[in-house]
Amino acid sequence: SQEMRTELYPEIEIYKEHLIPVSDLHTIYVEESGNPLGHPVVVLHGGPGGASSPANRQFFDPEFYRIIQFDQRGCGKSTPFASLEENTTQDLVADMEKIRTALGIEKWLVFGGSWGTTLALHYTIAHRERVVGLMLRGIFLGRQSDVDWLYQDGASHFYPENFEKFKAPIPVEEQGELVNAYYKRLTAEDESICLEAARAWAEWEHGLVKLIPYDPIVWDEAGIRGALTIARMECHFFYHHCFVEDDNYILNRAEAFKGIPMHIVHGRYDVDCLPSAAFELAQAVDGAELIFAQAAGHTAMEPATMEALVGFSEKCKNYFK
């Protein structure tokens, strides 16, 4: 048998863009690349509050796959920008169904990273008959413990100097509930309060996603726009417990994943999303494959993680036969 491919595919252009109205308020930006007659994979970006990235196309063979990417509500090129109205986990799941129907797709491979894994798992629980397989990178289960780890007590022990800066805009008496404190400021009428909070939130997050930290954020217009979306959207979702009553929503519904191939890669040194969450998910789902990418943090763009993802996308070709 031939060796499994492990390096990224070359960069490709999108061949089609759509603006799909999903409600009176929201219009979703969708882009397609790869082979128009290929096997569909939908790519779910992280955040919440991220946007589609050209690099995510490179995990997939562009001759085999029809690659569907979209910007979630309020994100990227979707409108209205950074809107928190009608913006819940259930809304995003429903949007995926609207996109699938609009593009005439019966079943697709679902690929998500970080918050994209949360959304992929929620979508599968609701619409398992539409999923040929799951490719997941950097598991986030959306439990209170996952949120607390990231914004209260956990990652703070790895990046104490950055955490000091994260706490700085918040008065001491509110620092015991940082998500709540930030929510108040990120939804403030006063734009300068909102911006200060968004910058601090985005810088905290940016500093811990890679094993060797990225260069600092450039605070140009794009930097500010990106920070606003990520901070407002993440804080909105986490303040509202990802819009589910059951704290352990995903693992309590592990039955839903029975018979759906699941491939998970998680950075061994991921400080953003706990490796134990990936392990718990893999334990709960019969036949799930879990790779801990060595010398890797949270982002998809670390060599060991990229290698595992390309390998998974090759394997997933078999589910369309």
C-alpha positions as CSV (number, residue, x, y, z in Angstrom):
1,S,0.0,0.0,0.0
2,Q,1.3,3.5,-0.7
3,E,2.6,5.7,2.1
4,M,0.0,7.9,3.7
5,R,0.5,11.5,2.8
6,T,1.5,13.8,5.7
7,E,2.4,17.2,4.2
8,L,-0.1,19.9,3.5
9,Y,-1.6,20.3,0.0
10,P,-0.6,23.4,-2.0
11,E,-2.6,26.6,-1.5
12,I,-5.7,26.8,-3.6
13,E,-8.2,29.6,-4.5
14,I,-11.9,29.5,-3.8
15,Y,-14.0,28.8,-6.9
16,K,-17.4,30.0,-5.6
17,E,-18.7,32.4,-2.9
18,H,-22.3,32.5,-1.5
19,L,-24.1,34.9,0.8
20,I,-26.9,32.8,2.4
21,P,-29.6,34.7,4.4
22,V,-30.3,32.5,7.5
23,S,-32.7,34.8,9.3
24,D,-34.1,38.3,9.0
25,L,-30.9,39.6,10.7
26,H,-28.1,37.3,9.7
27,T,-26.5,36.5,6.3
28,I,-23.7,33.8,6.2
29,Y,-20.7,34.0,4.0
30,V,-19.8,30.6,2.4
31,E,-16.9,29.8,0.2
32,E,-16.1,26.6,-1.8
33,S,-12.8,25.3,-3.0
34,G,-11.3,22.1,-4.3
35,N,-13.3,20.0,-6.7
36,P,-16.9,21.2,-7.4
37,L,-17.8,17.5,-8.1
38,G,-15.8,16.2,-5.2
39,H,-16.9,14.7,-1.8
40,P,-18.0,17.4,0.6
41,V,-16.2,18.4,3.7
42,V,-17.4,21.3,5.9
43,V,-14.8,23.2,7.8
44,L,-15.8,24.8,11.2
45,H,-13.6,27.6,12.4
46,G,-12.8,28.2,16.0
47,G,-13.4,31.0,18.5
48,P,-16.3,31.4,18.6
49,G,-15.5,34.5,16.7
50,G,-12.8,33.3,14.3
51,A,-13.3,33.2,10.5
52,S,-12.5,30.9,7.6
53,S,-8.8,30.5,6.9
54,P,-7.2,29.5,3.6
55,A,-4.7,27.3,5.4
56,N,-7.5,25.0,6.5
57,R,-8.1,24.0,2.9
58,Q,-4.6,22.6,2.7
59,F,-5.5,19.6,4.9
60,F,-7.6,18.2,2.0
61,D,-6.9,16.7,-1.4
62,P,-8.3,19.3,-3.7
63,E,-9.1,16.8,-6.4
64,F,-11.0,14.5,-4.1
65,Y,-12.8,17.0,-1.8
66,R,-15.3,19.7,-2.3
67,I,-14.3,22.0,0.6
68,I,-17.0,24.2,2.2
69,Q,-16.0,26.9,4.6
70,F,-18.2,29.5,6.2
71,D,-18.0,32.4,8.6
72,Q,-20.3,31.8,11.6
73,R,-22.8,34.4,12.6
74,G,-21.3,37.8,13.3
75,C,-17.8,36.6,12.1
76,G,-15.6,37.3,9.2
77,K,-17.6,38.3,6.1
78,S,-20.9,37.3,7.6
79,T,-23.2,40.2,8.6
80,P,-24.1,42.0,10.8
81,F,-20.5,42.3,12.1
82,A,-19.9,41.0,15.7
83,S,-23.6,40.8,16.4
84,L,-24.6,38.8,19.5
85,E,-28.3,38.9,18.7
86,E,-29.8,35.6,17.6
87,N,-26.4,34.0,18.1
88,T,-26.5,30.7,19.9
89,T,-25.1,27.2,19.5
90,Q,-28.5,26.1,18.2
91,D,-28.6,28.9,15.6
92,L,-25.2,27.8,14.3
93,V,-26.2,24.2,14.0
94,A,-29.4,25.3,12.1
95,D,-27.2,27.5,9.8
96,M,-25.1,24.4,8.9
97,E,-28.3,22.6,7.8
98,K,-29.3,25.7,5.8
99,I,-25.9,25.7,4.1
100,R,-26.0,22.0,3.4
101,T,-29.5,22.2,1.8
102,A,-28.6,25.3,-0.2
103,L,-25.5,23.6,-1.6
104,G,-27.4,20.4,-2.4
105,I,-25.3,18.2,-0.2
106,E,-26.7,15.0,1.3
107,K,-24.0,14.1,3.7
108,W,-20.6,15.6,4.5
109,L,-17.4,15.0,6.4
110,V,-17.3,17.5,9.4
111,F,-14.0,19.1,10.3
112,G,-13.6,21.5,13.2
113,G,-10.8,22.9,15.4
114,S,-11.2,24.2,18.9
115,W,-14.7,25.8,19.3
116,G,-15.2,24.2,15.8
117,T,-15.0,20.8,17.6
118,T,-17.8,21.9,20.0
119,L,-20.0,22.9,17.1
120,A,-19.1,19.8,15.1
121,L,-20.2,17.6,18.1
122,H,-23.4,19.6,18.7
123,Y,-24.2,19.4,15.0
124,T,-23.7,15.6,15.0
125,I,-25.9,15.1,18.1
126,A,-28.7,16.9,16.2
127,H,-28.1,15.6,12.7
128,R,-26.1,12.4,12.9
129,E,-27.6,11.1,9.6
130,R,-25.8,13.9,7.7
131,V,-22.3,13.1,9.0
132,V,-20.0,10.6,7.2
133,G,-17.2,11.2,9.7
134,L,-15.7,13.6,12.2
135,M,-12.2,15.1,12.1
136,L,-11.5,17.1,15.2
137,R,-8.5,19.2,16.4
138,G,-8.1,20.6,19.9
139,I,-11.2,19.4,21.7
140,F,-13.3,21.9,23.6
141,L,-16.4,20.4,25.3
142,G,-17.8,23.7,26.5
143,R,-18.2,22.7,30.2
144,Q,-17.8,25.2,33.0
145,S,-14.5,23.5,33.9
146,D,-13.2,24.1,30.4
147,V,-14.1,27.8,30.5
148,D,-12.8,28.2,34.1
149,W,-9.5,26.5,33.0
150,L,-9.0,29.1,30.2
151,Y,-10.2,32.3,31.8
152,Q,-10.0,31.9,35.6
153,D,-7.7,29.2,37.0
154,G,-5.7,26.9,34.9
155,A,-3.9,28.4,31.9
156,S,-3.2,31.2,34.4
157,H,-0.5,29.0,36.0
158,F,1.3,28.5,32.7
159,Y,1.3,32.2,31.6
160,P,1.1,34.1,35.0
161,E,2.6,37.3,33.5
162,N,0.1,37.3,30.7
163,F,-2.7,36.5,33.1
164,E,-1.8,39.6,35.2
165,K,-2.4,41.7,32.1
166,F,-5.7,39.9,31.5
167,K,-6.9,40.7,35.0
168,A,-5.6,44.3,34.9
169,P,-8.7,46.0,33.3
170,I,-11.0,44.4,35.9
171,P,-11.4,45.8,39.4
172,V,-10.1,43.4,42.1
173,E,-13.5,42.8,43.6
174,E,-14.7,41.4,40.2
175,Q,-11.7,39.3,39.4
176,G,-13.2,36.1,40.9
177,E,-15.6,36.0,38.0
178,L,-13.6,37.2,35.0
179,V,-16.0,36.0,32.3
180,N,-18.9,37.9,33.9
181,A,-16.7,41.0,34.4
182,Y,-15.6,40.9,30.8
183,Y,-19.1,40.3,29.5
184,K,-20.3,43.5,31.2
185,R,-17.5,45.5,29.5
186,L,-17.6,43.8,26.1
187,T,-21.3,44.5,25.8
188,A,-21.0,48.1,27.2
189,E,-22.5,51.0,25.3
190,D,-19.3,52.9,25.6
191,E,-17.1,51.9,22.7
192,S,-13.8,52.7,24.4
193,I,-14.6,50.4,27.4
194,C,-15.6,47.6,24.9
195,L,-12.3,48.1,22.9
196,E,-10.1,48.1,26.0
197,A,-11.7,44.8,27.1
198,A,-11.5,43.3,23.6
199,R,-7.8,44.0,23.4
200,A,-6.9,42.5,26.7
201,W,-9.1,39.4,26.1
202,A,-7.6,38.8,22.6
203,E,-4.0,39.3,23.8
204,W,-4.5,36.8,26.6
205,E,-5.8,34.2,24.1
206,H,-3.3,34.9,21.4
207,G,-0.4,34.4,23.9
208,L,-1.3,30.8,24.7
209,V,-2.4,29.0,21.6
210,K,0.9,28.0,20.2
211,L,3.7,26.0,21.8
212,I,6.2,28.8,21.0
213,P,4.1,32.0,21.2
214,Y,3.2,33.9,18.0
215,D,4.5,37.4,17.4
216,P,2.2,40.0,19.2
217,I,-1.0,41.1,17.6
218,V,-0.6,44.1,15.3
219,W,-3.2,46.7,16.3
220,D,-4.2,47.9,12.9
221,E,-7.8,47.9,11.7
222,A,-7.8,44.2,10.9
223,G,-6.3,43.5,14.3
224,I,-8.9,45.5,16.1
225,R,-11.7,44.0,14.1
226,G,-10.4,40.4,14.8
227,A,-10.0,41.1,18.5
228,L,-13.6,42.6,18.8
229,T,-15.2,39.6,17.1
230,I,-13.2,37.0,19.1
231,A,-13.6,38.7,22.4
232,R,-17.3,39.5,22.1
233,M,-18.3,36.2,20.6
234,E,-16.3,34.0,23.0
235,C,-17.4,35.9,26.0
236,H,-21.0,35.8,24.8
237,F,-21.0,32.0,24.3
238,F,-19.1,31.2,27.6
239,Y,-21.2,33.7,29.7
240,H,-24.3,31.8,28.4
241,H,-22.7,28.3,29.1
242,C,-22.7,27.6,25.3
243,F,-26.5,27.9,25.4
244,V,-27.1,24.4,27.0
245,E,-28.6,23.6,30.4
246,D,-26.6,20.4,30.8
247,D,-23.0,21.2,31.7
248,N,-21.8,17.9,30.3
249,Y,-24.0,18.1,27.2
250,I,-21.7,16.5,24.8
251,L,-20.3,13.5,26.8
252,N,-23.8,12.8,28.2
253,R,-24.9,12.2,24.6
254,A,-22.0,10.1,23.4
255,E,-24.5,7.5,22.1
256,A,-25.1,9.9,19.2
257,F,-21.6,9.3,17.8
258,K,-22.0,5.5,17.6
259,G,-21.0,4.2,14.2
260,I,-19.7,7.6,13.0
261,P,-15.9,7.5,12.5
262,M,-14.2,10.0,14.8
263,H,-10.6,11.1,14.4
264,I,-9.1,13.4,17.1
265,V,-5.8,15.2,17.2
266,H,-4.9,17.2,20.3
267,G,-1.6,19.0,21.1
268,R,0.1,17.3,24.0
269,Y,1.0,20.8,25.4
270,D,-2.3,22.5,24.6
271,V,-2.8,25.1,27.4
272,D,-6.0,26.5,25.8
273,C,-8.1,23.3,25.7
274,L,-7.2,20.5,28.0
275,P,-5.7,17.3,26.6
276,S,-7.8,15.4,29.2
277,A,-11.0,16.6,27.3
278,A,-9.8,14.8,24.2
279,F,-9.0,11.7,26.2
280,E,-12.5,11.7,27.8
281,L,-14.2,12.1,24.5
282,A,-12.2,9.3,22.9
283,Q,-13.0,7.1,25.9
284,A,-16.7,7.8,25.6
285,V,-16.9,7.0,21.9
286,D,-16.3,3.5,20.7
287,G,-13.7,3.2,18.0
288,A,-12.6,6.9,18.2
289,E,-9.0,7.4,17.2
290,L,-7.0,9.9,19.3
291,I,-3.5,11.2,18.4
292,F,-1.7,13.4,20.9
293,A,0.5,15.5,18.7
294,Q,3.9,15.8,20.4
295,A,5.7,19.2,20.6
296,A,2.4,20.9,19.8
297,G,0.2,23.4,21.5
298,H,-3.4,24.3,20.6
299,T,-3.2,25.7,17.0
300,A,-3.6,23.5,13.9
301,M,-0.4,24.9,12.4
302,E,2.1,23.0,14.4
303,P,4.0,20.3,12.4
304,A,2.8,17.2,14.3
305,T,-0.8,18.4,14.3
306,M,-0.7,19.2,10.6
307,E,0.7,15.8,9.8
308,A,-2.0,14.1,11.8
309,L,-4.8,16.1,10.1
310,V,-3.6,15.4,6.6
311,G,-3.4,11.7,7.5
312,F,-6.9,11.8,8.8
313,S,-8.3,13.5,5.7
314,E,-6.7,10.8,3.6
315,K,-8.3,8.1,5.8
316,C,-11.7,9.8,5.6
317,K,-11.7,9.3,1.8
318,N,-12.8,5.7,2.6
319,Y,-16.1,6.9,4.2
320,F,-17.4,8.1,0.9
321,K,-17.0,4.9,-1.0
